[in-house]
Amino acid sequence: MQLGQHAPARRTIVHLSDTHLLGGNRPLSGRFDTEGNLSRTLARLELLADRGAAVDALVFTGDLTDLGEPEAYMRLRELVEPVARRLGAPIAWVAGNHDERPEMRRDLLGLSADQQPITGVWDLGGLRLIALDSSVPGWHHGEIDAAQRAWLAEVLATPAPLGTIIALHHPPLPSHVPLFDILELREQAALAEVLTGTDVRAILAGHLHYSMSGTFAGIPVSVASASCYTMDVARPPLSVNGMDAGQSFHLVHVYDATITHTVVPVEADDPAAFFTPGWYDRMAQLTPQQRLEAFSRKPPRG
């Protein structure tokens, strides 16, 4: 439905991150119910299917499991794949530092159980989605190695009709949280050299457990918060810590001239009574000028 000056989004992507599942649904750090929190997140996603919203892909930007356990990867598939089928959307699984490449390749993707980087390319009706593997086996910091950069440059040599979105785990952004720089993406200048001048329109990432945005090589970067737990960044810098609250995911809307990233909270309250389905129906029947008068004009004062 187009009621304003912008045409509807050409593509819609759901961006989620950091599920950190454990085998047997063991609580993460003895505290966080990662499976329960993911299930609540997926239930919110079901609202998109219920209202007939078009979703072109689900993107999970890494740390899919906490320890790389086969049981955790298989459980992740059991939880997410039915939702993706109802939405009619492919799933882009991205490797994170807590993932283990052999187990992720075998138990989640059905590939050979080895240490080859986990990459992928999807054509979403002219919008190209590329998954990079920023994990470094045996370490928690990130890097896109020279071989991956060469592969990426080759893929990007041919522009896509609607441009390209890149998904990776470690965001190419600074974090204000002390010591997080130890775990950041390394060799960022080399990656920027590959991306400069290409059709890449957005970069999706995770890793930080809080939502953040910035730019890298002139490209907007959007970091999705975690489904398992989030970082309480309101605490003093040297006491930032995890909390079982504030979980969210992002809706990524791709327009001809821009891409927007909307934070969707997992927890919700009863909707307000004003913006009812009847109200939307009535507004849709009005002309643009009538809508302006009905919704934009302030009532007389005094």
Rosetta blueprint (number, residue, H / E / L):
1 M L
2 Q L
3 L L
4 G L
5 Q L
6 H L
7 A L
8 P L
9 A L
10 R L
11 R E
12 T E
13 I E
14 V E
15 H E
16 L E
17 S L
18 D L
19 T L
20 H L
21 L E
22 L L
23 G H
24 G H
25 N H
26 R L
27 P L
28 L E
29 S L
30 G L
31 R L
32 F E
33 D L
34 T H
35 E H
36 G H
37 N H
38 L H
39 S H
40 R H
41 T H
42 L H
43 A H
44 R H
45 L H
46 E H
47 L H
48 L H
49 A H
50 D H
51 R L
52 G L
53 A L
54 A L
55 V L
56 D L
57 A E
58 L E
59 V E
60 F E
61 T E
62 G L
63 D L
64 L L
65 T E
66 D L
67 L L
68 G L
69 E L
70 P H
71 E H
72 A H
73 Y H
74 M H
75 R H
76 L H
77 R H
78 E H
79 L H
80 V H
81 E H
82 P H
83 V H
84 A H
85 R H
86 R H
87 L H
88 G L
89 A L
90 P L
91 I E
92 A E
93 W E
94 V E
95 A L
96 G L
97 N L
98 H L
99 D L
100 E L
101 R H
102 P H
103 E H
104 M H
105 R H
106 R H
107 D H
108 L H
109 L L
110 G L
111 L L
112 S L
113 A L
114 D L
115 Q L
116 Q L
117 P L
118 I L
119 T L
120 G E
121 V E
122 W E
123 D E
124 L E
125 G L
126 G L
127 L E
128 R E
129 L E
130 I E
131 A E
132 L L
133 D L
134 S L
135 S E
136 V L
137 P L
138 G L
139 W L
140 H L
141 H L
142 G E
143 E E
144 I L
145 D L
146 A H
147 A H
148 Q H
149 R H
150 A H
151 W H
152 L H
153 A H
154 E H
155 V H
156 L H
157 A L
158 T L
159 P L
160 A L
161 P L
162 L L
163 G L
164 T E
165 I E
166 I E
167 A E
168 L L
169 H L
170 H L
171 P L
172 P L
173 L L
174 P L
175 S L
176 H L
177 V L
178 P L
179 L L
180 F H
181 D H
182 I H
183 L H
184 E L
185 L E
186 R E
187 E L
188 Q H
189 A H
190 A H
191 L H
192 A H
193 E H
194 V H
195 L H
196 T L
197 G L
198 T L
199 D L
200 V E
201 R E
202 A E
203 I E
204 L E
205 A E
206 G L
207 H L
208 L L
209 H L
210 Y L
211 S L
212 M E
213 S E
214 G E
215 T E
216 F E
217 A L
218 G L
219 I E
220 P E
221 V E
222 S E
223 V E
224 A L
225 S L
226 A L
227 S L
228 C L
229 Y L
230 T E
231 M E
232 D E
233 V L
234 A L
235 R L
236 P L
237 P H
238 L H
239 S H
240 V L
241 N E
242 G E
243 M E
244 D L
245 A L
246 G L
247 Q L
248 S E
249 F E
250 H E
251 L E
252 V E
253 H E
254 V E
255 Y L
256 D L
257 A L
258 T L
259 I E
260 T E
261 H E
262 T E
263 V E
264 V E
265 P E
266 V L
267 E L
268 A L
269 D L
270 D L
271 P L
272 A L
273 A L
274 F L
275 F L
276 T L
277 P H
278 G H
279 W H
280 Y H
281 D H
282 R H
283 M H
284 A H
285 Q H
286 L L
287 T L
288 P H
289 Q H
290 Q H
291 R H
292 L H
293 E H
294 A H
295 F H
296 S H
297 R L
298 K L
299 P L
300 P L
301 R L
302 G L
